[in-house]
Amino acid sequence: MRLRIWFSLVCVALAALLLWWGVQPTTNTQAEVQSDTVALLLDTDIGTGALQMKLGAKLAAKERRLDLITAAPDYAGGTVLSQAALMEQLLEKNVKAILLVPVSGEDLTLPLAMAAQRKVPVLSLGDGADPGNIACVISGDSEQAGEMAALALRERLPEDAHILLITGAAEDTAAALCLKGARRALEAEGAPSVLRTVALDGQTPDDLLTLLSLYPHAEGILCLTGEATEIAAKAMSRTTREIVLVGMDCGQNRTTYLENRQVDAMVLGMPFAMGYLGVQFASQAIAGKEIPARYGTESRVIDLDNMYLPENQKLVFPMLQ
């Protein structure tokens, strides 16, 4: 009997010891290590391109076990925050790298210098940022895209046709490269003749219709920016003239414009790939590895005949990713 009591007491003591040991704090190295955070700073949070970039970046961040936060200079509490202000906020949050989709014409000198001082790599998804403090530029080949657009227009017009060419503002680096590529294609024998080159500067569809009325022999329009394509597409819905329009990706309305034949073809870049590669290269930069100063992604000419082909589905409809 006494032996049984002692045995019970020993069991209770052992149970208490095990319980005490189980609630003691233990060091879990994996739990203490926090994921590095990468920020995706967009030019806008609206449109298909932004969605594609976010999807690509999100997938790469998941694969690399990184935290991803996104920001864009859209309305927040009734106030528009510039990219410069947003970048400074992100740096205060101690992000490890920033993927920047530069806004044309915005001065990012100070936040880029701040990022360099804090050794936070900034990667540009697209042309237009100050190359001095950019670790890597990931962009579609703008020059090639311009050439592709010009060739696509040429294929859809008779020899020695006449066209209008609409390019971007003077400070738009990507548009300047597109123009260089387009001119190369338009200098070939039998290429369309450019009646007039117009730099985009606040024009409206009405302005374009007025311009068209001055050139009754114009048979085509080549637009070298998404904004120009958007304006021209709206103008095409209000004219009875047979005008062939080829342009650049104009975002969420692309399928509508192609299906309604307001745009005959457009060159689409690969924003999904840009977002994905951006996070990949950012991860390498955070780890101290060398990354390329520039990396080009593919572009394609999309029209009503090929937009629904399997190889183009995820490009035209990013929600299928």
PyMOL commands that set and color helices and strands:
alter all, ss='L'
color gray80, all
select helices_A, chain A and resi 2-22+29-32+48-64+83-92+109-117+131-133+142-155+173-186+205-214+226-236+251-259+271-286+310-316+318-320
alter helices_A, ss='H'
color red, helices_A
select strands_A, chain A and resi 37-41+67-71+75-76+79-80+97-100+122-125+136-140+162-167+193-199+220-223+244-248+265-268+294-297+300-303
alter strands_A, ss='S'
color yellow, strands_A
deselect
rebuild
show_as cartoon
